[in-house]
Amino acid sequence: MIIDRLFDAVAKLGPVCVGLDTSPQLLPASLLAKLPPAQAALAFNRDVIGATVDICACFKLQIAHYEALGVDGLACYRETVAYAHDKGAIVIGDVKRGDIASTGEMYARAHLAGEFAVDMITVNPYMGRDTIFPYLPYLESGEKGIFVLVRTSNPSAQDFQEIECGGRPLFLRVARAVAEWGEDHIGRSGYSAIGGVVGATGTDQLAAVRAEFPSIFFLVPGYGAQGAGGRDVAPAFRDGNGAVVNASRSIIGAHRGKPDGDKCYASYARAAAVKMREDIDRWLGK
Amino acid sequence: MIIDRLFDAVAKLGPVCVGLDTSPQLLPASLLAKLPPAQAALAFNRDVIGATVDICACFKLQIAHYEALGVDGLACYRETVAYAHDKGAIVIGDVKRGDIASTGEMYARAHLAGEFAVDMITVNPYMGRDTIFPYLPYLESGEKGIFVLVRTSNPSAQDFQEIECGGRPLFLRVARAVAEWGEDHIGRSGYSAIGGVVGATGTDQLAAVRAEFPSIFFLVPGYGAQGAGGRDVAPAFRDGNGAVVNASRSIIGAHRGKPDGDKCYASYARAAAVKMREDIDRWLGK
C-alpha cells in the first residue's frame, strides 16, 4: 500500500518532503537564460530530484506554480512527476481539489489515473464526504492515497477551521471524519491511505490531532519559510514516523544569494534538506 | 465592473449560466469519430456557445473535465474561453481553488491573468481569508471577480457547512465573511465582485443567505440534473436579478437519446437553455 511505502520511506530516508513549488523567480538565471520558463523549471526539478531523492521521503508538487505557466507549465508538472517516478520516488500532488459527483470523479481521474497521475493528492473537505468518495475507487488498488486538509499552516486557518462547534473546533470534527473515512484503508504500518494535512505553525493543534487520531498519517506544511522548526513539527510523529514534513522555498531556494548558487543550486537544495532532516531528527531523539 | 456586466447580462439575456462540463461521454459520436477527445470537446463547446450566447448570462467551465484530458484538455479549456470571449460572453472558471500566500498568488495569476484567464473564478474558503486576499489585486481593475463557496448543492454539504457554530450554521459565518470582504468591491448594481456559490438544492439556505446579505451576487448550481427547478432557485433573486443559475448536463447533454441528437446537439442545447430560462422567469413573475 502507498501509505506503507511512505512509512518505509520515512523509516529509511527520514521525514523530509521536498516541495517543488518551482516558480520562475526561484530559478537560477543560468537556466532562465537558455530555456523558456517551463522548460527551465523542468530542468531545475530534475536536478533537485536527483540531488535529494536518497535523503527525502517524497516530493510534493504545488500545482498552482505550474498552472501559472499555462499549458507548458502543466506539461512540466507531468514530466517532473514522471522523472521522480523513474527515480523510484513517491510523489504528492498538492492540488487541494474538492468537488462532487461527476466533477469529483473527473478530478480523481485527472490526478490519480490520468496524465497528471501522482501517488497521493491533497483534497479540500469543505463540501463534505461527497468530495472524498470519488477518490475511494482509486484507493482500492492500494497504490493511491489522499491527504485531506484538516488544519492548515496559514494565519487565517483560524477563520473557519477553529470555529467552535459543540465545544470543539471545526478542524477536530474534520479530523474525526478523516479517521472514519480512512478506517477501511489502513495498511500494515497502522496508518490509513486517507491522511491529513496538519500545519506545523499550530503546534498545539498538531498535538491534539495526533493524540486523538493515531491512524492518520500527516502531511505537515509550514516548516522553514513559514516559520516552523523541528521542535514545532515533533508532535506530529509517533515513534519517529507517521508524518512527512514539507519545505519548499527553504530547500529549492537555498541557492539564492550564494556566489555559486547559480551553478550549484542542486547541492544547496541537498544541503538544506539534510540540515532540515537533522533538525527534525534531533527533536525526535534520533 | 465585471459584476455590473453580469448584472446587465442577466437583465438583458436572463439568468441562465450554461455549464460547459464537457466530458467525452457527453460528446456526440459524430465528433468523437473524427477528432481526438480534447479537440472534439472544443468543437462541441464552440457550437454550444454559438447557439446559446444570445440567451444566457454567462458560461461556466468546470475545469476538472478538462484536467481529466491532460495537457490537451487544458488547451481546450483555454481555447474555449478565448472563443466565448470573442463572442462577448462572460466566462466563469469553476476551479474551486483555495490556497495561501505565494501559492494563492500563483492560482490568481493562472486563472485571472495567465493563459487560463477567465472573468470570474470559484474559490474554496476552508483555509480562511488568506485564500481570498491573493485575488484582490486582480479585482482592483474592476474586470475580475470571484465566487466563494458558501453553501454547495451536494447532499453532504451538511457535513461541515451546516455544523452549528454559536447557534448559526457555518455557511452563514462564511457568507458573513464574504459580505465583509466584498464591501470595497460593490458596483453600481449594488452587488459585489466577491460573490457566493449557494446551491439550489437547499432552498431554505438560499433564502436565508439572500435575506441577510443583499449585496452578494449568487452563482447557483444544482438546477436540472441535480434536481432543482425554477421554484427552488427563485429565492436567490432580488427584483429578478442578483443571481445566475447554472445547468450543465441538462443543457449540453440534451441531445442524448434524440434521433437527430448527433447532428443537432447545439439546437438541443439552445432549446434546453430557453426552456430553463422560461421556467425560472415564470417563478420570478416575469
Contacts between the chains, C-beta under 8 A, distances in Angstrom:
chain1	res1	chain2	res2	distance
A	21	B	102	7.1
A	21	B	103	6.8
A	23	B	102	7.3
A	23	B	106	6.5
A	62	B	99	7.7
A	62	B	103	5.5
A	62	B	106	7.7
A	64	B	97	7.3
A	64	B	99	6.0
A	64	B	103	4.7
A	64	B	104	7.5
A	64	B	106	3.8
A	64	B	107	4.6
A	64	B	110	6.6
A	65	B	103	7.3
A	65	B	106	5.0
A	67	B	106	6.9
A	67	B	107	6.8
A	67	B	110	3.8
A	67	B	111	7.4
A	67	B	114	7.4
A	67	B	116	6.8
A	68	B	106	4.3
A	68	B	107	7.6
A	68	B	109	4.6
A	68	B	110	4.3
A	68	B	114	5.5
A	69	B	114	7.6
A	69	B	115	7.8
A	70	B	78	7.3
A	70	B	110	7.6
A	70	B	114	5.9
A	70	B	115	3.0
A	70	B	116	6.7
A	71	B	71	5.6
A	71	B	74	5.4
A	71	B	75	5.2
A	71	B	78	6.7
A	71	B	115	6.5
A	74	B	71	5.4
A	74	B	74	5.7
A	75	B	71	5.2
A	78	B	70	7.3
A	78	B	71	6.8
A	96	B	97	7.2
A	96	B	98	6.1
A	96	B	99	5.8
A	96	B	124	7.4
A	97	B	64	7.3
A	97	B	96	7.2
A	98	B	96	6.1
A	98	B	124	6.1
A	99	B	62	7.7
A	99	B	64	6.0
A	99	B	96	5.8
A	100	B	152	7.2
A	100	B	154	4.1
A	100	B	156	7.7
A	101	B	154	6.7
A	101	B	226	8.0
A	102	B	21	7.1
A	102	B	23	7.3
A	102	B	249	7.8
A	103	B	21	6.8
A	103	B	62	5.4
A	103	B	64	4.7
A	103	B	65	7.3
A	104	B	64	7.6
A	106	B	23	6.5
A	106	B	62	7.7
A	106	B	64	3.8
A	106	B	65	5.0
A	106	B	67	6.9
A	106	B	68	4.3
A	107	B	64	4.6
A	107	B	67	6.8
A	107	B	68	7.6
A	109	B	68	4.6
A	110	B	64	6.6
A	110	B	67	3.8
A	110	B	68	4.3
A	110	B	70	7.6
A	111	B	67	7.4
A	114	B	67	7.4
A	114	B	68	5.5
A	114	B	69	7.6
A	114	B	70	5.9
A	115	B	69	7.8
A	115	B	70	3.1
A	115	B	71	6.5
A	116	B	67	6.8
A	116	B	70	6.7
A	124	B	96	7.4
A	124	B	98	6.1
A	124	B	124	5.1
A	124	B	126	5.5
A	125	B	126	7.0
A	125	B	159	7.8
A	125	B	160	6.6
A	126	B	124	5.5
A	126	B	125	7.0
A	126	B	126	4.2
A	126	B	149	6.1
A	126	B	152	7.9
A	126	B	160	6.2
A	126	B	161	7.0
A	127	B	149	7.1
A	127	B	152	4.9
A	127	B	154	5.8
A	127	B	156	6.9
A	127	B	157	6.1
A	127	B	161	7.6
A	128	B	154	6.8
A	128	B	155	7.9
A	128	B	156	3.1
A	128	B	157	5.6
A	128	B	158	6.7
A	128	B	159	3.2
A	128	B	160	5.9
A	128	B	161	7.1
A	129	B	156	4.4
A	129	B	159	5.6
A	130	B	154	4.4
A	130	B	155	6.4
A	130	B	156	4.2
A	130	B	157	7.8
A	131	B	154	7.9
A	131	B	156	7.7
A	149	B	126	6.1
A	149	B	127	7.1
A	152	B	100	7.2
A	152	B	126	7.9
A	152	B	127	4.9
A	154	B	100	4.1
A	154	B	101	6.7
A	154	B	127	5.8
A	154	B	128	6.8
A	154	B	130	4.3
A	154	B	131	7.9
A	155	B	128	7.9
A	155	B	130	6.4
A	156	B	100	7.7
A	156	B	127	6.9
A	156	B	128	3.1
A	156	B	129	4.4
A	156	B	130	4.2
A	156	B	131	7.7
A	157	B	127	6.1
A	157	B	128	5.6
A	157	B	130	7.8
A	158	B	128	6.7
A	159	B	125	7.8
A	159	B	128	3.2
A	159	B	129	5.6
A	159	B	177	6.7
A	160	B	125	6.6
A	160	B	126	6.2
A	160	B	128	5.8
A	160	B	170	6.9
A	160	B	173	7.0
A	160	B	174	6.7
A	161	B	126	7.0
A	161	B	127	7.6
A	161	B	128	7.1
A	163	B	165	4.6
A	163	B	166	7.8
A	163	B	170	6.7
A	163	B	173	6.5
A	164	B	165	6.4
A	164	B	166	6.9
A	165	B	163	4.6
A	165	B	164	6.4
A	165	B	165	5.0
A	165	B	170	7.4
A	166	B	163	7.8
A	166	B	164	7.0
A	170	B	160	6.9
A	170	B	163	6.7
A	170	B	165	7.4
A	170	B	170	7.1
A	173	B	160	7.0
A	173	B	163	6.5
A	174	B	160	6.7
A	177	B	159	6.8
A	226	B	101	8.0
A	249	B	102	7.8
